[in-house]
Amino acid sequence: NAGVMQNPRHLVRRRGQEARLRCSPMKGHSHVYWYRQLPEEGLKFMVYLQKENIIDESGMPKERFSAEFPKEGPSILRIQQVVRGDSAAYFCASSPEGIPNTEAFFGQGTRLTVV
Amino acid sequence: DAKTTQPNSMESNEEEPVHLPCNHSTISGTDYIHWYRQLPSQGPEYVIHGLTSNVNNRMASLAIAEDRKSSTLILHRATLRDAAVYYCILRRGAGSYQLTFGKGTKLSVIP
């Protein structure tokens, strides 16, 4: 059973370009979470999705950031018109259920560098 | 969400037990106590979780105080691979689904 797969592992974008980060949850998991980790800081929650639904996007910046988790295919975190401050590690996690008595499985992350 | 307090850093000698403390004095009755760790340049990894009773698994043990205002993660025999940042997180029992990470404890293991 493959773990949570994120790709690409490293992504370099110029200021103003778009960044697309993909996350395939573990098999059988329908709950996906995205986190961002700025250099030397802790992980910050961004968004929680179930298939075809955004449940909580309270941690998402109001502009330029969007996320989706379609019926088929991976979850996508999209950052439009990237700026240097978007440089960070972006982690995706999945769980089989959205209740607290389960563990979340994290991917290895995508390290975005904006030049 | 109720907050947790952990020491910024700790050191341990290899092959010795490690006790990582966590204070959560405002914990509610439905909060689960979760521990995750993050090795350098990797994603967080689940370690253990519990509600009221002490818990053991292949990775660690979780000792929960009787009043639940504190807990301790116990690594029975530290290895170099256990060097990581350890996060103590409370996850609410109802209507909650996200993990709120604090700064955690950076554990160094000395050979």
Interface residues (C-beta under 8 A of the other chain):
Chain A: V4 H31 Y33 Y35 G42 L43 K44 F45 Y48 I55 D56 G59 F91 A93 G98 I99 P100 N101 E103 A104 F105 F106 G107 Q108 G109
Chain B: D31 Y32 H34 Q38 Q42 G43 P44 E45 Y46 H49 L51 Y87 R91 R92 G93 S96 Y97 Q98 L99 T100 F101 G102 K103 G104
